[in-house]
Each structure stands twice: as C-alpha cells, then as structure tokens.
C-alpha cells in the first residue's frame, strides 16, 4: 500500500530545509511519510551533491562583517558566479554563518558550516566554499566593505571608531602590501634595488644623479606600497602616519579579505 504524502508534511519539510517542493515530496515518499527520516535523506543527498561539485572552481562570492564595537568577525563565502552570490539563499547563508561565528566563535561555526552549506549547494546547483574567517577584538574598531567583495577590519589603540573606519576604507581602496616600512624585508628591498638599478643603468647621466634617481625610485615604490606612508584618500595633505599621530592613535591589527 502506498503512503499518502500530505501537503502539510511537504510544507513542514520545506520550511525546515528551504529545498524545493518536489525534492521534499520525493524524500517523504522514500521515507514513507516519516519527516525525520526524510530530513536525513535530504541531508545525505545534499552531501552527495556537494561532494560531486567540490572540484568546481569558485571565483565569486561575498564577505560579511559582524561587530558590536568591541569584537568584529569577518566571514567570506565563495561560489561560482555573481548570480548565486546575489541569490537570497546564499546571502542568508552567509549572514547565518557570520552570526554563528560572532556569537559562538569561528571554530564552532566551522564545525557546523558544512551541513548549512551543502543544503544551499543542492538548491543553487553551484559549488559553495567557506573562505577565511577572522576575529578581531579591541576597544576601537572600524570596518569597511566594498561591493560585498572586499572587507577590512581595523583595530586601533587610541583614536575613535570613525578613524578606524576611515583607515579601513583607505586600505580597501589603496591595497597596501605593508602596514609600515619596518615590515619590508631586506630580501624585498634587495630585489627591488636590483630591478631599479637595471632601469637606471642605461640612463645617460652622471653617477651621482643616477644614484639620486635610484634612491627616489626606491622611496616612491615603498611609499606607494606601505600604509603609513600613503597619502590619506580623504585628505591629500596628510599621510596615514600623520593622521594617526594627529589622533594619538596606533594601528593594533588589520584583517582584510577580497573575493
């Protein structure tokens, strides 16, 4: 005798999973009307589908930041296309993952993320992968997100949240490779010196002039790549170093991620 599957059962299962009506109906039929068994079937199906799509490249996605002013969490989630990155199921998933990481910590969130992600893979048909997760704590925090693709969190000693947000926005726009000149290793300096020496070598100028040109090229290169040496994007008259000094602030920590 065949089991009669009711619309109420299908609705209950769909409300719990968000998966399509027909998938819920098939799972209930296989489970002979047992909702809990149907949930287990759908979970296994989601896992199987996720495994098959696991090798597909994820080039798109979104980042999210949650903060209460004393702690901030950045979570990144990757997918295959911008279409899915804008999908409500995907954005809701990212929001849930970010909330879970903020409330219970990144490690606990990661342990439960797979089941949450697998069900959305089943719905969207795309591979979805959790990216990096960062936690930052401090008395002065600010963050900035650009196009939902790049997120930066800045923690300061001194200053205020508005300053931290401004610096996060600057980092997003200017993409510094180093926070300060002290971070530049001797190997990097040596490599860049060799590159610029080759550029200057064939210039028909006296040795002292070529030396000044070389020094200028090196200084300009690292000024453009180093946060504290960069000109503040909101005020062309001041560097980030001087901005921090003016506000009696120091950078304690920076976390950034780009899809």
Buried (B, 14 or more C-beta within 10 A) or exposed (E): EEEEBEEEBBEBBBEBBBBEEEBBBBBBBEBEEBBEBBBEBBBEBBBEBBEEBEEBEBEBBBBBBBBEEEBBBBBBBBBBBBEBBEBEBBBEBBBBBBBBBBEEBBEEBBEEBEEBBBBBBBBBEBBBBBBEBBBBEBEBBBBBBBEBBBBBBBBBBBBEBEBBBBBBBBBBBBBBEBBBBEBBEEEBBEEBBEEBEEEBEEEEEEEEEBEEBBEEBBEEBBBEBBBBBBBBBEEEEBBBBBBBEEBEBEBBBBBBBBB
